């Protein structure tokens, strides 16, 4: 994940100043990763449809 993706989801690395902040950011990042991963097949299907 790049910095822009993190900022789009409200995670600003410079604002993480404690273990609690880091823990909640890690949970958010995990959710973003799952969303992006689940979104991959849909994007691949869409691209295949456009190629046909």
N, C-alpha and C positions, 0 to 999 in steps of 0.2 A: 504494500500500500504506500502511495506517495503522500507527501505533506498536504497536497491540495485535497485529496480524498479525505484525509483525516479532518481537515478544517471544514470541509463540506458537511461532515457529520458532527461538527461541534467539538472536536478534540484538538486542543492547541498544546503541542508538546511543551512549549515554554511555560504553560500554566500549571504543569504537573510538578508540585513541590512537596508532596508527601506520599507515603505508602498508600494511603486511602485514595488519593487522586490517581495514582498509578494503577491501582486495582480496578477502579471504576473505568478508567480509560482502556485497560486490557479487556474488560468485559465488552465494552462498546466495540473495540477493534475486532474481537471474536465474532460479534454479531454482524459487523460490516463484511467480514471475510465470508461468513456463511451466506449472506445475501448475495454477494458478488459471485460466489461459487454456484449457488442455486440459479443465478441469472445466466450463467454461461450456456447451458444447454438451450435455453430459450433464444439467446442471441445467435447461437450456431444454427438453430432451426430456421430462424428468420433469414439469415444470410443464404442458407440453402434454397429457401423459397424464392428469394430475389434473383438467385442465379438461374433458376429454371425458366 
